[in-house]
Amino acid sequence: MRDMSSSSLLWCLLVVCVLTVVQIYAAEEPKVLKVFNLHATDLQSSLLGTPDAYVEVFRAYGFLGRTEVKNDNHDPSWQEEFSYLNARENNILRLEVYDSDINSDDLLGTCERSIKNGTWKHQCFLKKGGTLNYSYTLEPLQ
């Protein structure tokens, strides 16, 4: 009988904890994430020559979009801006830089970070050489 009451108490505590987390999460104000000012420097091509670079942008588990390919450019800049509604602080923002090739695209590097409120500029060093610079804002919906 004692094991049953201990088990019931543990279940009740678990339910209370889960409900508390759900209430906190639901009370959080919806925010918009905007990713912009993407530009890279000193990108290296996996083959001889200059890279044909593009960036794919992800939020947590979702795909936000992809920039256009900038052909034959070690220092490309992209004009695209990516937005996501209902973003939350501490969601993960991931940017993947690729070199577009005929057979298959080569991953030059990945940038990943936990997003914070406000406007931020970041610099990320890519695994295969070069740097990706980008900015993002996380603000309440207006």
Salt bridges, closest charged atoms under 4 A:
GLU68 OE2 - LYS70 NZ 3.40
GLU96 OE2 - ARG94 NE 2.89
